[in-house]
Amino acid sequence: MKTRLLAATAILALFSAPALAQSGAGPATGAATGAVGGAIVGGLAEQQQPRFRQYVVTQGRPSYRYQEEVRVGAVLPTSGVTYYEVPNEYGVQNYRYTVVNDQVVLVDPGTRRIVQVVR
């Protein structure tokens, strides 16, 4: 009986973690975390972030002024925000970047939801 309960709990935790992460609840920073260095799945690993921030600075992208808190899970407006391709060398797929309130963020272009605030 204990084995069944443990197995059921493990399965429930496995399936609920992505939902909690996407909702902004739970220990993840609002996006699913990977096994290597707390990297966002499909996002930038912690050690890549300073180099990517420097890249964005050299691009001179304008900063969009957002009235809400810039955080993982926030949804950006449908107009006024420009999204840019992440260079292949960073290994980011399915996301774009933009600058919001002078902070570099990765965004899911389909939902306009911030998936990572680049530190």
Secondary structure as UniProt FT lines:
FT   HELIX           2..23
FT   TURN            37..38
FT   TURN            41..42
FT   HELIX           46..48
FT   HELIX           49..59
FT   TURN            72..73
FT   STRAND          84..85
FT   HELIX           88..90
FT   STRAND          96..100
FT   TURN            101..102
FT   STRAND          103..108
FT   TURN            109..112
FT   STRAND          113..117
//
